[in-house]
Amino acid sequence: MATQGQVITCKAAVAWEPNKPLVIEDVQVAPPQAGEVRVKILFTALCHTDAYTWSGKDPEGLFPCILGHEAAGIVESVGEGVTEVQPGDHVIPCYQAECKECKFCKSGKTNLCGKVRSATGVGVMMNDRKSRFSVNGKPIYHFMGTSTFSQYTVVHDVSVAKIDPIAPLNKVCLLGCGVPTGLGAVWNTAKVEAGSIVAIFGLGTVGLAVAEGAKAAGASRIIGIDIDPKKFDTAKNFGVTEFVNPKDHEKPIQQVLVDLTDGGVDYSFECIGNVSVMRAALECCHKVRLGNLGHSGRGCFRSGDINSSFPVSDRPGLEGNCFWWFQEPFTSALACGKILEKGNQGG
């Protein structure tokens, strides 16, 4: 491409200050250095995490920055040493890297790759500890190593997944966060078994992905809990078998669920990021087995918040799912393939 090796000026939504409207700016995007990939972003979604950082509550939030982390696009150029992707490839930027070399990637116990985290956590690139974004010479921080609210972005080569070019980018962009969050919580963290009873608090993107995962795992009952009844019809298509609106009951929602399930559900998934709802999700499980409390919203709770809010001594399986327990770039490509296969089968 004619732009390879050149600075690209494009439009981006810049968060100059916390809790202030984003501003569409002409942003200069530097070419990728060694181990980096420049991507033309074609579709990007809005996640609660973006709003959380924008609010100023995120302790890692840096301003000015370009938010966005759930997207899909096409590789424009690559830096020296990049071999996994090339210009023209369709890709999903991945805020959770996978280097396949660090002790975390090799452990089989976590998806939290450590190779570039020290850079992405402070809004810069690993190679020179600088940003690839600027506005009239003023550096603009990266966000989560992705910054997809820009027409072009630069990511580390370990933070991008090549996908099938026939995949619809306007749909598979959700594989950058929301869908793997739910699927990973069910399949890899909780490991839901066939016949299980599952409760899902919050029927947004993550909650619906949990439902899809629970259905695939063979759950016998999938109970969706939400205060918006308009979500229920959509949730049926993802496998939810029963619906409960807390506003329709005088009892606490956890007691309602315990009564509905003869003592409690096998697994519960909190897909909102609210400590009060987490307590309900915990207490609706029977004491023999506690399900995963999957959560959306980066940094919305800390373990100390939970421990000070309610005791967990009689429920030994409390787990948090950091967006997904997946080796991410590989899984984004794998999940994309599964979606295409399902579409070909008329699913």
RAUR-V630636 format. One record per backbone hydrogen bond with DSSP energy under -1.0 kcal/mol. NH is the residue of the N-H (numbers start at 1). CO is the residue of the C=O. If there is no record, write none. Layout:
BEGIN
nh: {NH	NH}
co: {CO	CO}
END
This chain:
BEGIN
nh: {4	6	8	10	12	13	14	15	19	20	23	25	27	28	29	30	35	36	37	38	39	40	41	42	43	45	51	52	53	54	55	56	61	65	66	72	73	74	75	76	77	79	82	88	89	91	92	94	98	106	113	119	120	121	122	123	124	125	129	134	135	138	140	141	142	146	147	148	149	151	153	155	157	159	161	163	167	171	172	173	174	175	176	177	179	181	182	183	184	185	186	187	188	189	190	192	195	196	198	199	200	201	202	208	209	210	211	212	213	214	215	216	217	218	219	220	221	223	224	225	226	231	232	235	236	238	239	240	241	242	244	248	249	256	257	258	259	260	261	263	265	266	267	269	271	278	279	280	281	282	283	284	285	286	293	300	306	307	308	310	315	323	324	326	328	331	332	333	334	335	336	337	338	339	340	341	342	343	344	345	346	347}
co: {1	3	29	27	25	149	23	65	54	17	14	12	10	134	8	132	80	33	155	77	153	74	151	72	72	70	47	48	49	50	51	53	58	15	141	43	91	40	89	38	38	36	79	75	86	73	161	159	158	102	111	116	116	117	119	120	119	130	125	28	138	135	133	64	123	143	143	68	67	11	39	37	35	156	92	90	164	168	168	169	171	172	173	174	174	177	178	179	180	181	182	183	184	184	185	186	218	193	221	267	223	269	225	204	205	206	207	208	209	210	211	212	213	215	214	196	196	198	242	200	244	228	229	231	232	235	236	235	222	222	224	245	246	252	253	254	255	256	257	258	284	197	197	199	201	274	275	276	277	278	279	280	282	265	319	297	302	303	304	306	312	321	322	324	326	327	328	329	330	331	332	333	334	335	336	337	338	339	340	341	343	342}
END
